[in-house]
């Protein structure tokens, strides 16, 4: 499942498995529709991340 909780909660653009089958257009479509200005929280693979 791509979306957990809120419409954009759980999106991690640093998760390389999300890109394994190609560019995840549906993720960016969802962000443009529901959160056109969205801050990506720190993640395991980002500097200063969790």
Residue, then its C-alpha position, 0 to 999 in steps of 0.5 A: x500500500x502506498x498511502x498509510x493514514x493521511x493521503x501523503x503519510x508514509x511517502x519516502x522518496x529515499x526508498x530505492x525499492x519505490x523506484x525499482x520498477x521505474x519512476x513512481x509517477x503515481x507517487x508524484x501525481x498524488x503529491x501534486x494533487x494533495x500536497x503540492x508544497x510538501x516537506x520530506x521529513x528526514x529519513x534513514x537515507x538522508x543526511x541528518x535522518x532518523 
